[in-house]
Every structure is written in structure tokens, then in C-alpha cells.
Amino acid sequence: MKHITCIEDLRDLARRKVPRAFFDYAEAGSYNQETLRANRADLEAIKLRQRVLVDVSQRSQATTLVGQKIASPMVLAPIGLCGMQRGDGEILAARAALEAGIPFTLSTMSICSIEDVAEATAKPFWFQLYVIRDRGFSHAILERAAAAKCSTLVLTVDLQVLGQRHQDIRNGLTVPPEIRLKNIIDIACKPAWALSILAGKRKTFGNLAGHVKGMDNVNSLGQWIAQQFDPALSWRDVEWIKKIWPGTLILKGILDVEDARTAVKLGADGIVVSNHGGRQLDGAASSISMLPRVADAVGGDTDVLFDGGIRTGADILRALALGAKACMIGRAYVYGLGAGGEAGVAKAIDILRKELDVAMALTGTNSIKDIGPQVLNDGTDRPQPAAKANKPARKKQKTKSAE
Ligand SMILES: Cc1cc2nc3c(=O)[nH]c(=O)nc-3n(C[C@H](O)[C@H](O)[C@H](O)COP(=O)(O)O)c2cc1C
């Protein structure tokens, strides 16, 4: 990890260490990848406002998110098949996140189960739910998450049907997976990866295996999953979940002001402005372009999180300046995991944290609450307004008992 200087270095290393099918799975967006590209391009187009001779000797990234104190405005995003980037990947990432004082979110579609991660970690983590056709299964998995003391539920609402990723089909990463000669040769060239997978606790979807009758191997589980995403999912399901989930509830995948208002009306403690990392509706607006409108509309009533394209600490500063309270980190940490397991994830978090620190210093900012639009260069010479006046007023967060 010594010569790793940025997230791009971790990505290069992961490309060499992780079999092509799984690296591409993490990398890809849906269809023509327009939204995937827009996520990055629109972030990069936002310029920061360099300020000088401001005393920035008291910098801190500590903040509060949905009533939870966190060391940096970051959350590790839910990532399906995380444990295929590196054996026991979910446990390794959870440990790195908890060590760094930020939340880790376990995906429904993880390899390690809720119970595996709970057993291997000392502090509560977040759980992400896909509501599937079998509501009995959804209810049962929520009970498991509550029993494992998951503090926050992240309900993903932008995947009623699955956006196609062409590369997954070309690589044979279909559901069920195809065994092809080129995949076997590729894996043979990545022995460290193969050993880590062999030594890992599980080789299939840990949250589902053993909980779905008669479906204990990858192929049959895969078929079951493909049939289980539910196009009939609606706001009524959110009301149902709100009733049965005892902890904090965040809705992930909101990209529209009207949807954000409905989420708040139904009592969401937080929302994630997200287009699933450009993996669902191709042609949708970039996440960052929608963030200011959504934050203006509901930022005073709920905690607004952001994801989509975060690769640097400066990106985090940009999102916070436009109204986010924190950012979910997706591929940036997946690259770290593929590149170096737990140490790689820790490195990814550390890179982002240090870059954010420097970006804060050079824009004249000491604390997260002081980050507002005044750190952005909008091309005018307007006088610097008081930082606090630029942030929408936030409601006081209740601390939930499950925290
Ligand atoms: C490989 C991969 C798997 C993902 N799996 C899930 C998932 O299981 N549940 C979910 O809500 N989002 C999932 N996402 C979306 C991420 O949580 C997050 O929204 C996205 O990665 C943010 O964009 P970024 O990767 O550009 O940071 C996945 C993303 C990737 C790249």
C-alpha cells in the first residue's frame, strides 16, 4: 500500500488482482453508461473557491448523521457481491469502516451474512434492504437485522427492475453465472484472489442461503433473485417498513424533489440522492446535478446523503457544499478492497479523508458545519457570506434507541 497515492492507484491495483468478471461488475454502469459518465463529469465541473490567510488550524471532520456521531462525513455504500472482490470482503470492509469511525452498510446481496458481519465486528453497522416479491422473506430479514443490532436501515428504492450492464453479459456474469473457459483461465492467473475466496466463510449469497427453502446453491439462488425484484413496489411498502423497523430509516435512490418530499412525509430519517452509481436508469441526471434542488426542498426536514462518482476528498467537499450532510462511498472503497483487503479499504478511506482535509484547509474551512456554497467558485466576486447562513436549517435529529 506504500506507493498508493490516490483512489485511481487502488483501481489500477484492483484491476490486476481481481478477476475480470468481478472487476467489470464493480466498474460498469448500465446500457450506454451516460449517467455513469455524467456522475463524474458533473462533479469535476464544479470548481472550488481558493481562499488564503484564513486560520485553518482547528480543522475537524467530525459530524452527526441520523443522530449518530461519525468521524468523517462518509458512509461505505451497500455493495452487492462485495465478498467476490476479496474473500470475506464484507467483514473486511466493515472492520475498516468501524476502525475509521464511519458506518458500513451491508447489502442484502452480500456474500457474508448479517450474522457473519455482526459476529466479526464490535459495533453496529447499517443494513440495506431490497424489498422483494416474497414479503415474508423481507420481514424475516428485517428481524434478523434488528436482532444483529443494525442501527440503520437503508431501503433502496431505485431497483424495482434491473438495469442491464452489457459487460456482465459479455463476461458471463449472468444470473445464474456461466462457467466459461476464459473465466477459468483468468481466475487461475489471480491465485491470491482465489485463495482468499477459498478461505472465505461463504461462496454464495449469505443472507439468502439457508433462508430460502430448497435454494442453497449459487445457481438456484441466482434464479430466485432474478425473479424476485418486485415491479409492484410502492410507497405503501415504505409505510409498512416504517411500522416494522425499530431503528433509523434512510431511503436510497431518490433523484427527484417530489419523491424526496414524499419520503419525508412518510417519516424517512434520511435520504440518499443517488442514481445507483449510474447502474440503473441510463440517461438519468447525474446525482450531483440533482442534489441542490433536493437539498433545498427537504434538507431542513431530513438528513440528505449523496452518492455517485465520489473519487476524491474534493468531491466530498463539493457535495457537502451543495447540501449533503455526508457521502456514501461506492466504487472508491470497492477498489481498495480488491487491491488490498481490509488494509486497502482503510487506505481508500484515509485517502479521501486526507484529501478532504486539504480541500477544507485551502477553501478556508475548519468544520463540516461551515461547509456551504461559499467554498464553490461560481465565477463571481461576491463577498464571502457567513458560512452558517448558507446551509439550510436542519431539524434536530432524534437519536433512535437502536443506535
Ligand atoms: C458493484 C456495485 C454493487 C452495488 N450493489 C448495491 C446493492 O447491493 N445495493 C444498493 O443499494 N446499491 C448498490 N450499489 C450502488 C452503491 O450503493 C452506490 O449507490 C454507488 O456505488 C455510488 O456510486 P459510486 O460507485 O460512483 O461511488 C452497487 C454499486 C456497485 C458499484
The ligand as a Tripos MOL2 file, in Angstrom:
@<TRIPOS>MOLECULE
LIG
   31    33     1     0     0
SMALL
NO_CHARGES

@<TRIPOS>ATOM
      1 C1        -20.5250   -3.2900   -7.6420 C.3       1 LIG1
      2 C2        -21.6610   -2.4930   -7.0840 C.ar      1 LIG1
      3 C3        -22.6690   -3.1650   -6.4020 C.ar      1 LIG1
      4 C4        -23.7160   -2.4250   -5.8330 C.ar      1 LIG1
      5 N1        -24.6700   -3.0880   -5.1050 N.ar      1 LIG1
      6 C5        -25.6280   -2.3750   -4.4710 C.ar      1 LIG1
      7 C6        -26.5420   -3.0200   -3.6040 C.ar      1 LIG1
      8 O1        -26.4850   -4.2300   -3.3890 O.2       1 LIG1
      9 N2        -27.4910   -2.2440   -3.0100 N.ar      1 LIG1
     10 C7        -27.5730   -0.8960   -3.2160 C.ar      1 LIG1
     11 O2        -28.4490   -0.2410   -2.6540 O.2       1 LIG1
     12 N3        -26.7030   -0.2670   -4.0260 N.ar      1 LIG1
     13 C8        -25.7310   -0.9630   -4.6410 C.ar      1 LIG1
     14 N4        -24.8160   -0.3090   -5.4280 N.ar      1 LIG1
     15 C9        -24.8540    1.1500   -5.5430 C.3       1 LIG1
     16 C10       -23.9730    1.7770   -4.4470 C.3       1 LIG1
     17 O3        -24.5390    1.5670   -3.1790 O.3       1 LIG1
     18 C11       -23.7990    3.3180   -4.6510 C.3       1 LIG1
     19 O4        -25.0700    3.8930   -4.8120 O.3       1 LIG1
     20 C12       -22.9260    3.6360   -5.8520 C.3       1 LIG1
     21 O5        -21.8590    2.7290   -5.9440 O.3       1 LIG1
     22 C13       -22.3970    5.0590   -5.7520 C.3       1 LIG1
     23 O6        -21.6440    5.4020   -6.8720 O.3       1 LIG1
     24 P1        -20.0310    5.3220   -6.9360 P.3       1 LIG1
     25 O7        -19.6970    3.8560   -7.0140 O.co2     1 LIG1
     26 O8        -19.6970    6.0370   -8.1840 O.co2     1 LIG1
     27 O9        -19.4950    5.9410   -5.6900 O.co2     1 LIG1
     28 C14       -23.7750   -1.0210   -6.0020 C.ar      1 LIG1
     29 C15       -22.7650   -0.3720   -6.7050 C.ar      1 LIG1
     30 C16       -21.7080   -1.0890   -7.2260 C.ar      1 LIG1
     31 C17       -20.6090   -0.3450   -7.9450 C.3       1 LIG1
@<TRIPOS>BOND
     1     1     2 1
     2     2     3 ar
     3     2    30 ar
     4     3     4 ar
     5     4     5 ar
     6     4    28 ar
     7     5     6 ar
     8     6     7 ar
     9     6    13 1
    10     7     8 2
    11     7     9 ar
    12     9    10 ar
    13    10    11 2
    14    10    12 ar
    15    12    13 ar
    16    13    14 ar
    17    14    15 1
    18    14    28 ar
    19    15    16 1
    20    16    17 1
    21    16    18 1
    22    18    19 1
    23    18    20 1
    24    20    21 1
    25    20    22 1
    26    22    23 1
    27    23    24 1
    28    24    25 2
    29    24    26 1
    30    24    27 1
    31    28    29 ar
    32    29    30 ar
    33    30    31 1
@<TRIPOS>SUBSTRUCTURE
     1 LIG1         1 GROUP 0 **** ****
